[in-house]
C-alpha cells in the first residue's frame, strides 16, 4: 500500500513538513491517512507533556506550550470526527478554486471570506 500524492498532500496540510518515507512506513503499518496523522499528533503531544508546559525565567521570558497542547488535541478530534463520518475523501482530494469577482471561490460557487 503506497501513499499517493494526494494523501501525502493531506498529511502535510495536517502535520506540516514531515518526511514522506516516514509517513509511508506508518501508512503501510496503520492502513489509513487518519491513523497516520493521529499517531504523529500523539507523538507530538507526548513530547509536549514530557517537558514542562510552562517555563518562566523571572524578568526575562516566559514560554507556555499549553495552547499548543490543546491545539493538538483539537486537531486529533477533528481528524477522527472526519474519519467517523466517512468524509475523508473530501479532506484528501483538492478542491479546485476559481477567481470570481475579486474573491477566491470554490468551484461549488460558495464565496470565501476575503
Backbone as a ProteinNet text record, in pm:
[ID]
protein_1_A
[PRIMARY]
XXXXXXXXXXXXXXXXXXXXXXXXXXXXXXXXXXXXXXXXXXXXXXXXXXXXXXXXXXXXXXXXXXXXXXXXXXXXXXXXXXXXXXXXXXXXXXXXXXXXXXXXXXXXXXXXXX
[TERTIARY]
85.1	0	90.2	83.2	168.1	87.4	154.7	95.3	89.4	-31.5	-44.9	-3.9	15.1	49.3	-60.4	-187.4	-299	-300.5	-274.3	-271	-154.1	-39.9	76.9	48.4	-17.6	-52.2	-146.8	-242.1	-333.8	-256.6	-168	-90.3	-3.2	56.2	137.1	50.5	-72.8	-161	-199	-206.7	-240	-118.1	-2.2	113.8	229.7	225.5	339.6	441.8	564.6	670.6	716.3	681.6	715.6	775.5	870.9	938	838.1	836.2	742	769.4	895.8	930.1	875.4	887.7	834.2	682.8	616.3	470.7	430.1	506.5	477.4	486.3	589	602.4	486.2	448.1	334.3	205.7	189	68.5	57.6	169.4	167.1	132.5	180.9	155.6	13.8	-34.5	-162.6	-281.5	-257.4	-362.7	-452.4	-437	-519	-443.1	-473.4	-406.6	-448.4	-572.5	-617.6	-538	-515.9	-439	-295.8	-239.6	-103.9	-101.5	-195.3	-199.7	-216.5	-307	-331.4	-207.6	-140.3	-20	87.9	111.7	212.5	173.4	45.8	-0.5	11.8	-14.7	2.3	148.2	239.4	382	419	364.9	392.6	335.1	215.8	152.4	234.7	282.2	364.2	493.3	551.4	674.2	646.7	531.1	495.3	474.2	409.5	382.7	512.2	609.9	736.6	814	792.8	857.3	754.2	800.3	703.9	624.2	493.5	411.3	437.7	484.8	514.2	647	728.7	856.9	870.2	909.6	929.6	1068.6	1140.5	1267.2	1235.4	1232.3	1185	1249.4	1164.6	1211.3	1273.4	1281.6	1345.6	1246.5	1187.6	1099.6	1005.7	895.8	800.6	768.3	771.7	732.5	618.5	508.9	393.2	342.8	345.7	302.1	162.4	91.4	-41.2	-136.2	-131.8	-220.8	-181.8	-52.7	-8.9	-64.6	-61.3	-115.1	-263.9	-338.7	-483.5	-510.7	-428.2	-446.3	-425.2	-326.1	-302.7	-421.7	-474.6	-591.3	-711.4	-734.6	-846.7	-826.8	-703.9	-675.3	-698.6	-660.3	-684	-833.4	-911.9	-1057	-1115.2	-1070.2	-1119.5	-1092.1	-972.3	-935.5	-1019.4	-1035.1	-1112	-1260.3	-1313.5	-1454.4	-1475.3	-1381.8	-1390.8	-1389	-1302.2	-1294.1	-1422	-1480.7	-1601	-1720.6	-1730	-1843.8	-1814.6	-1694.4	-1660.2	-1633.2	-1598.1	-1575.1	-1425.9	-1346.1	-1201.9	-1164.1	-1233.4	-1201.2	-1213.5	-1313.1	-1329	-1213.6	-1158.5	-1045.3	-916.4	-905.9	-783.2	-779.9	-891.5	-893.5	-895.3	-811	-809.1	-939.1	-979.5	-1097.8	-1049.7	-1092	-1048.6	-1100.2	-1014.1	-1052.4	-1056.3	-1150.2	-1158.8	-1155.7	-1126.7	-1121.6	-1247.5	-1334.4	-1459.4	-1475.4	-1493.8	-1521.1	-1433.6	-1305.5	-1214.1	-1201.6	-1268.7	-1262.2	-1222.2	-1154.3	-1130.2	-1257.7	-1300.1	-1421.8	-1401.1	-1463.2	-1459.9	-1550	-1522.1	-1598.6	-1745.7	-1778.7	-1917.6	-1996.8	-1925.8	-1992.4	-1996.7	-1952	-1951.4	-1835.1	-1860.9	-1753.8	-1682.2	-1553	-1473.8	-1461.8	-1455.1	-1440.5	-1309	-1308.4	-1181.9	-1204.4
-116.7	0	123.7	199.1	317.9	444.6	540.6	670.8	749.6	790.4	866.8	1012.2	1084.1	1226.1	1304.6	1271.7	1341.5	1311.7	1187.7	1152.2	1220.5	1224.9	1292.6	1441.9	1502.4	1644.3	1668.3	1578.2	1589.7	1582.5	1484.7	1469.7	1591.7	1646	1767.9	1884.3	1890.8	2001	1988.3	1866.9	1844.5	1854.4	1807.2	1788.6	1883.2	1954.2	2036.8	1954.3	2000.9	1935.2	1809.2	1693.1	1564	1477	1394.2	1305	1208.3	1207.2	1121.1	973.3	936	796.7	750.1	835.1	802.9	786.8	880.2	871.7	746.9	713.8	594.9	467.2	456.9	338.3	328.6	442	442.3	403.4	454	426.1	276.3	214.8	70.5	-8.4	36.7	-32.4	-8.6	116.5	154.1	143	161.9	141.7	258.4	374	490.1	619.1	722.9	851.4	912.7	887.1	941.5	880.4	749.7	683	734.9	761.5	817.4	955	1040.9	1176.4	1174.1	1091.3	1084.9	1032.2	932.8	879.5	986.2	1061.7	1167.8	1273.9	1311.2	1411	1360.6	1232.8	1176	1184.2	1157.7	1168.1	1311.7	1407.3	1548.5	1587.6	1537.4	1566	1505.6	1384	1318.7	1396.2	1450.5	1530.2	1656.9	1718.5	1837.3	1803.2	1691	1650.3	1615.1	1561.6	1521.7	1641.2	1757.4	1879.6	1963	2052.4	2139.9	2221.2	2234.5	2310.5	2460.3	2506.1	2648.2	2663.8	2755.4	2786.7	2937.9	2989.5	3133.1	3159.2	3245.4	3296.1	3437.6	3455.7	3580.2	3702.9	3788.8	3913.6	3899.3	3777.4	3757.8	3708.3	3592	3533.9	3432.6	3407.9	3304.1	3223.3	3092.5	3003.3	2916.3	2913.2	2836.7	2754.4	2622.8	2533.1	2476.5	2527	2473.9	2488.7	2602.2	2621	2529.4	2506	2410.3	2271.6	2233.5	2105	2096.1	2199.4	2199.9	2200.2	2270.2	2273	2134.7	2062.2	1926.2	1837.1	1850	1770.9	1802	1930.5	1969.1	1912.5	1916.3	1865.3	1714.5	1642.8	1498	1467.5	1542.8	1523.9	1551.6	1657.5	1692.8	1580.9	1526.4	1419.8	1295	1257	1135.4	1154.5	1275.1	1300.5	1296	1350.4	1346.1	1202.1	1120.8	979.8	906	942	874	896.2	1013.5	1040.3	998.7	947.6	896.9	1004.2	1123.4	1233.8	1257.7	1153.7	1168.3	1200.5	1140.5	1167.7	1315.9	1381.6	1525.6	1602.7	1552.5	1619.6	1595.3	1481.3	1446.5	1506.5	1498.6	1546.8	1698.8	1758.2	1904.1	1958.6	2073.5	2141.3	2248.7	2242	2343.8	2481.8	2579.4	2716.5	2796.8	2888.9	2979.6	3122	3214.3	3354.1	3421.3	3463.7	3526.3	3661.3	3764.1	3898.2	3937.9	3921.1	3966.6	3876.4	3761.7	3667.9	3530.8	3456.7	3317.2	3242.9	3151.5	3076.3	2931	2841.4	2700.9	2684	2585.1	2563.5	2535	2508.7	2487	2618.1	2729.9	2858.4	2933.2	2872.9	2939	3037.8	3158.8	3257	3240.5	3257.8	3255.5	3396.9	3412.4	3548.9	3609.4	3735	3795.9	3922.2
0	0	0	-105.7	-120.3	-90.5	-35.7	-6.8	-137.5	-179	-303.3	-280.5	-390.3	-379.6	-306.7	-334.4	-269.2	-119.2	-81.7	60.1	130.9	63.1	120.8	138.6	40	49.4	167.4	186.3	300	431.8	443.2	566.4	591.6	486.5	503.6	547.7	499	539.8	687.2	737.7	879.2	969.8	920.6	1007	979.4	868.8	831.2	755.8	752.8	677.2	750.5	695.3	754.3	645.4	682.8	587.6	523.7	390.1	318.8	345.1	354.6	382.1	516.2	617.5	749.6	743.4	675.5	663.3	585.2	481.5	401.5	482.8	567.9	653.5	751.6	808.7	901.7	829.5	706.6	628.5	597.5	560.3	532.7	659.5	773.5	900.2	951.4	939.9	1000.4	904.6	775.8	677.5	643.2	710.9	674.5	704.2	627.1	649.2	781.9	824.5	952.4	1067.1	1061.5	1166.7	1169.8	1052.5	1045.3	1110.1	1072.6	1127.1	1278.6	1327.9	1471.9	1544.3	1487.7	1552.3	1563.9	1456.6	1459.9	1562.6	1564.7	1662	1805.2	1826.4	1961.1	2005.4	1912.7	1945.9	1981.4	1905.9	1935.5	2071.7	2101	2229.8	2343.5	2324.4	2426.6	2450.9	2344.4	2359.8	2440.3	2418.6	2496.7	2644	2669.3	2806.4	2879.5	2806.5	2868	2922.9	2864.6	2912.3	2987.8	3073.9	3141.8	3038.9	3062	2968	2977.8	3092.1	3108.3	3182.2	3132.7	3195.7	3200.3	3316.3	3330.7	3386.3	3318.4	3370.1	3416.5	3547.5	3607.4	3543.2	3488.7	3429.9	3292.1	3239.9	3109.2	3004.3	3029.3	2928.3	2990.6	2921.2	2959.7	2834.5	2848.7	2739.3	2790.2	2715.2	2757.3	2639.1	2652.9	2546.1	2570.2	2668.6	2699.5	2581.2	2512.9	2397.6	2281.9	2263.7	2161.1	2191.1	2317.2	2361.2	2328.1	2362.4	2335.2	2184.5	2107.9	1962.4	1901.2	1950	1900.9	1935.3	2055.4	2093.1	2004.1	1975.8	1887.5	1747.4	1698.7	1565.3	1559	1662.9	1666.7	1664.1	1740.1	1741.5	1602.8	1539.9	1406.4	1305.6	1310.1	1216.7	1242	1367.1	1397	1366.3	1387.4	1353.2	1202.6	1126.8	980.4	932.8	991.6	954	992.7	1106.3	1154.6	1063	1003.4	914.7	770.9	747.1	615	512	556.1	463.1	440.1	455.4	441.5	298.1	202.5	62.4	31.9	89	67.7	128.4	238.1	302	224.8	157.9	86.9	-52.3	-122.8	-260.2	-263.5	-348.5	-355.4	-414.2	-366	-418	-514.6	-640.3	-736.3	-695.7	-701.3	-670.7	-799.4	-806.4	-919.7	-866.6	-952.5	-912.8	-965.1	-873.3	-913.4	-844.9	-922.3	-871.8	-754	-769.6	-666.6	-546.1	-547.3	-434.5	-486.6	-402.3	-433.9	-396.5	-481.6	-453.4	-491.2	-416.1	-453.7	-573.9	-653.6	-774.7	-744.1	-619.9	-582.9	-587.4	-599.3	-607.8	-477	-369.8	-239.6	-234.1	-196.3	-183.4	-51.1	-54.4	66.8	120.2	251.1	305.8	259.6	237.5	199.5	133.7
[MASK]
++++++++++++++++++++++++++++++++++++++++++++++++++++++++++++++++++++++++++++++++++++++++++++++++++++++++++++++++++

